[in-house]
Amino acid sequence: MIQLVDFQKCDLRVAEVIAAEPVTGADKLLQLTVDLGDEQRTTVAGIALSYSPEELVGKQVVVLANLEPVTLRGVRSEGMVLAAGDEKTVSLLTPDRPVPKGAKIL
């Protein structure tokens, strides 16, 4: 269990995917460029077995925006795109209707 104050440290925001491409040498990873309204970031997501790059462009997704950046397969990932699933299928977390880019998850 965590305290509410700990959860409130998470900066969860809606972003729009503006570009997507496979990560070289990785079957499961896609490199996404997301627009958070006030800035664009690169993220790496393990969703390539469930989503093609073409179907992601224009899609709104939920991003953990204040995660410390990491480098995965030579690509700097500056956030985490949230998804649910298991080892066979993945489903991105998305708002059920369009919201402004950068909208905070309440």
C-alpha positions in Angstrom: 0.0 0.0 0.0 1.1 3.6 -0.7 -0.1 6.8 0.8 -2.2 9.2 -1.4 0.6 11.7 -1.1 2.9 9.3 -2.9 0.4 8.7 -5.7 0.0 12.4 -6.1 3.6 12.7 -7.0 2.8 11.0 -10.4 2.3 13.5 -13.2 -0.2 11.6 -15.4 -1.2 13.5 -18.5 -2.8 12.9 -21.9 -0.6 13.2 -24.9 -1.1 12.7 -28.7 1.1 10.4 -30.6 2.6 12.4 -33.5 5.1 9.9 -34.7 5.9 6.2 -34.2 8.5 3.8 -35.5 10.1 0.5 -34.6 13.2 0.5 -32.4 16.1 -1.1 -34.3 16.9 -4.6 -33.1 13.8 -4.9 -30.8 10.7 -6.9 -31.8 8.5 -5.5 -29.0 9.6 -1.9 -28.8 8.2 1.2 -30.6 9.7 4.7 -30.4 6.9 7.2 -30.0 7.0 11.0 -30.2 4.2 12.4 -28.1 2.8 15.9 -27.8 2.0 17.0 -24.3 0.7 20.3 -25.4 3.5 22.4 -24.1 6.3 20.1 -25.3 7.1 17.0 -27.3 8.9 14.0 -26.0 10.3 10.7 -27.1 9.1 7.5 -25.3 9.8 3.9 -25.9 6.9 1.5 -25.4 6.8 -2.3 -25.5 3.6 -2.4 -27.6 4.9 -3.4 -31.1 3.2 -6.8 -31.0 -0.2 -5.2 -30.4 0.0 -1.9 -32.4 1.5 -0.9 -35.7 3.2 2.5 -35.9 0.6 3.7 -38.4 -2.4 3.0 -36.1 -0.8 5.0 -33.3 -0.3 8.4 -35.0 -3.1 10.7 -33.9 -4.1 8.5 -30.9 -4.4 10.0 -27.5 -2.6 8.1 -24.7 -1.9 8.5 -21.0 1.7 9.2 -20.2 3.6 9.2 -16.8 5.4 12.5 -17.6 7.7 12.8 -14.6 9.4 9.5 -14.8 13.2 9.8 -14.8 14.5 9.3 -18.4 16.2 6.0 -19.3 17.9 4.8 -22.5 16.5 1.7 -24.1 18.2 0.1 -27.1 20.0 3.4 -27.7 16.8 5.6 -27.5 16.3 8.0 -24.7 12.8 7.5 -23.2 11.4 10.6 -21.5 8.2 9.2 -20.0 6.0 6.0 -19.9 3.0 5.4 -22.0 0.5 3.5 -19.9 -1.1 0.2 -21.0 -2.8 -2.8 -19.6 -2.6 -6.4 -20.6 -0.6 -9.6 -20.3 2.2 -11.3 -22.3 -0.2 -11.9 -25.3 -2.0 -8.7 -25.7 -1.6 -5.0 -24.7 -4.2 -2.3 -24.7 -3.2 1.4 -24.3 -4.9 3.5 -21.7 -6.8 6.3 -23.5 -9.4 8.9 -22.6 -12.9 7.8 -23.7 -13.4 11.2 -25.5 -11.0 13.7 -26.9 -9.4 16.0 -24.3 -6.7 18.8 -24.7 -3.1 17.6 -25.1 -1.4 17.8 -21.7 -4.7 17.4 -19.7 -3.9 16.1 -16.3 -5.3 12.8 -15.1 -7.3 13.6 -12.0 
